[in-house]
Amino acid sequence: MKKNVALVTGANRGIGLEVVRQLAVNGHQVILTCRNFDKGQEALKEIGLANVHFHVLDITDARSVKEIGNHVEKQFGGLDMLINNAGINYDTWQQASNADLENVKETFEANLFGAWRLILTFIPLMKRNKYGRIVNVSSGAGALEGMKGGTPGYGVSKAALNALTIKLASELMEFDILVNSVCPGWVRTEMGGSNAPRSTAQGAEGIVWAAELPSGGPTGKFFRDGKEIHF
Ligand SMILES: NC(=O)c1ccc[n+]([C@@H]2O[C@H](COP(=O)([O-])OP(=O)(O)OC[C@H]3O[C@@H](n4cnc5c(N)ncnc54)[C@H](OP(=O)(O)O)[C@@H]3O)[C@@H](O)[C@H]2O)c1
C-alpha cells in the first residue's frame, strides 16, 4: 500500500485519536490535530509512535486553518488524506420545531463549515499531486432516508456535510481525489456515551478503510464498516 501523509481533526480523544493510531500503525505519516495544545501533547504521548506529529488546529478558526495549510505544505510537501473527524453537539435536548438557531449555527460552523474550510485549504495541494482521499466523518443521524425529528443542529449539519461530499466527489474525481462520508456507528466516546455498543477501534476502522481506498475506488458515497449505506 502507498504510504501517505494524513491529517486528522479533533484527534485528542475519541474516534479521532483511534483513527490516528490505526493510520500510524499502517505506516502513514499522521498529523494529529486538536484545538488545545496540552491535550494534543498528551494524545501524542499516549500514541507513542514516531510517525505521528502534532499540530494545533481549531477548525472553526480561519486563521488556524490557514496556518496549518502552510505548515503542512512546508513540512510534508502535500497532503494525501484528510480526515474531517471533529464534530460537536448531538443536540438531543431540542427539536427542529423549537430549536435555538444560535446553537444550530454553532453546530454548522464546526460540523459543516469547519470540514469545508479544511477541504478548501488542502484541495490545491491534492490537485497538484493528483491524489487525495477526503473522509467526512458523518452520522446515520444525517441520512435523509428514514430521517425523523430531534437532534436538529446535529442531524441537519451532517446531512449538509453529506451533500458536500457528493458535490466535491463529482468535482474532484478527475484528479484522483476520492471524497466519501463515513458513519462510525454508535461508539463509546464523550459524544456517544458509555452505553454505546461499539469501541473506538470498531468505529475508526471504517474511516481508515475510506482513507486508504485505492485509485478507482468509490467516491461520493456514504459508508459504514466499508459497506455503502443510504444518504
Ligand atoms: N460517538 C458516536 O457514537 C458517533 C456516531 C456517529 C458519528 N460520530 C461522529 O464521529 C466524530 C468523532 O466523534 P467522537 O464520538 O469521537 O466525539 P468526541 O469524543 O466528542 O470528540 C470530538 C472531537 O472533536 C473535537 N472538536 C470539537 N470542536 C472542534 C474544533 N472547533 N476544532 C477542532 N476540534 C474540535 C473535540 O475537541 P475538544 O476535546 O477540544 O473538545 C474532540 O477531539 C464526530 O464527527 C461525530 O459527529 C460519532
The ligand as an SDF file (V2000), in Angstrom:
LIG
                    3D

 48 52  0  0  0  0  0  0  0  0999 V2000
  -19.6110    8.6040   19.0010 N   0  0  0  0  0  0  0  0  0  0  0  0
  -20.5930    8.2550   18.1960 C   0  0  0  0  0  0  0  0  0  0  0  0
  -21.4400    7.3910   18.5220 O   0  0  0  0  0  0  0  0  0  0  0  0
  -20.7030    8.8680   16.8170 C   0  0  0  0  0  0  0  0  0  0  0  0
  -21.7270    8.4090   15.9710 C   0  0  0  0  0  0  0  0  0  0  0  0
  -21.8280    8.9340   14.6850 C   0  0  0  0  0  0  0  0  0  0  0  0
  -20.9210    9.9110   14.2830 C   0  0  0  0  0  0  0  0  0  0  0  0
  -19.9430   10.3580   15.1390 N   0  0  0  0  0  0  0  0  0  0  0  0
  -19.0160   11.3920   14.6400 C   0  0  0  0  0  0  0  0  0  0  0  0
  -17.6940   10.9550   14.8350 O   0  0  0  0  0  0  0  0  0  0  0  0
  -16.8300   12.1010   15.0170 C   0  0  0  0  0  0  0  0  0  0  0  0
  -15.9870   11.9250   16.2680 C   0  0  0  0  0  0  0  0  0  0  0  0
  -16.8890   11.7790   17.3490 O   0  0  0  0  0  0  0  0  0  0  0  0
  -16.4850   11.2910   18.8100 P   0  0  0  0  0  0  0  0  0  0  0  0
  -17.5760   10.4020   19.2570 O   0  0  0  0  0  0  0  0  0  0  0  0
  -15.0740   10.8360   18.8550 O   0  0  0  0  0  0  0  0  0  0  0  0
  -16.6730   12.6810   19.5800 O   0  0  0  0  0  0  0  0  0  0  0  0
  -15.9370   13.3140   20.8500 P   0  0  0  0  0  0  0  0  0  0  0  0
  -15.3910   12.2590   21.7270 O   0  0  0  0  0  0  0  0  0  0  0  0
  -16.9190   14.2750   21.3890 O   0  0  0  0  0  0  0  0  0  0  0  0
  -14.7130   14.0980   20.1680 O   0  0  0  0  0  0  0  0  0  0  0  0
  -14.9440   15.1750   19.3430 C   0  0  0  0  0  0  0  0  0  0  0  0
  -13.6170   15.7660   18.9530 C   0  0  0  0  0  0  0  0  0  0  0  0
  -13.8660   16.9240   18.1250 O   0  0  0  0  0  0  0  0  0  0  0  0
  -13.0720   17.9730   18.6330 C   0  0  0  0  0  0  0  0  0  0  0  0
  -13.5490   19.3120   18.2580 N   0  0  0  0  0  0  0  0  0  0  0  0
  -14.7260   19.8790   18.5450 C   0  0  0  0  0  0  0  0  0  0  0  0
  -14.7610   21.1310   18.0550 N   0  0  0  0  0  0  0  0  0  0  0  0
  -13.5640   21.3490   17.4370 C   0  0  0  0  0  0  0  0  0  0  0  0
  -12.9790   22.4530   16.7750 C   0  0  0  0  0  0  0  0  0  0  0  0
  -13.6240   23.6220   16.6260 N   0  0  0  0  0  0  0  0  0  0  0  0
  -11.7270   22.3250   16.2500 N   0  0  0  0  0  0  0  0  0  0  0  0
  -11.0570   21.1590   16.3850 C   0  0  0  0  0  0  0  0  0  0  0  0
  -11.5490   20.0930   17.0550 N   0  0  0  0  0  0  0  0  0  0  0  0
  -12.7840   20.1880   17.5660 C   0  0  0  0  0  0  0  0  0  0  0  0
  -13.0450   17.7570   20.1330 C   0  0  0  0  0  0  0  0  0  0  0  0
  -12.0010   18.5010   20.7280 O   0  0  0  0  0  0  0  0  0  0  0  0
  -12.0620   19.0070   22.2970 P   0  0  0  0  0  0  0  0  0  0  0  0
  -11.5690   17.8640   23.1320 O   0  0  0  0  0  0  0  0  0  0  0  0
  -11.1490   20.1800   22.2950 O   0  0  0  0  0  0  0  0  0  0  0  0
  -13.4920   19.3580   22.5870 O   0  0  0  0  0  0  0  0  0  0  0  0
  -12.7990   16.2490   20.1550 C   0  0  0  0  0  0  0  0  0  0  0  0
  -11.4510   15.9610   19.9220 O   0  0  0  0  0  0  0  0  0  0  0  0
  -17.7500   13.3130   15.0660 C   0  0  0  0  0  0  0  0  0  0  0  0
  -17.7930   13.9530   13.8130 O   0  0  0  0  0  0  0  0  0  0  0  0
  -19.1090   12.7040   15.3790 C   0  0  0  0  0  0  0  0  0  0  0  0
  -20.1680   13.5110   14.9110 O   0  0  0  0  0  0  0  0  0  0  0  0
  -19.8210    9.8580   16.3920 C   0  0  0  0  0  0  0  0  0  0  0  0
  1  2  1  0
  2  3  2  0
  2  4  1  0
  4  5  1  0
  4 48  2  0
  5  6  2  0
  6  7  1  0
  7  8  2  0
  8  9  1  0
  8 48  1  0
  9 10  1  0
  9 46  1  0
 10 11  1  0
 11 12  1  0
 11 44  1  0
 12 13  1  0
 13 14  1  0
 14 15  2  0
 14 16  1  0
 14 17  1  0
 17 18  1  0
 18 19  2  0
 18 20  1  0
 18 21  1  0
 21 22  1  0
 22 23  1  0
 23 24  1  0
 23 42  1  0
 24 25  1  0
 25 26  1  0
 25 36  1  0
 26 27  1  0
 26 35  1  0
 27 28  2  0
 28 29  1  0
 29 30  1  0
 29 35  2  0
 30 31  1  0
 30 32  2  0
 32 33  1  0
 33 34  2  0
 34 35  1  0
 36 37  1  0
 36 42  1  0
 37 38  1  0
 38 39  2  0
 38 40  1  0
 38 41  1  0
 42 43  1  0
 44 45  1  0
 44 46  1  0
 46 47  1  0
M  CHG  2   8   1  16  -1
M  END
$$$$
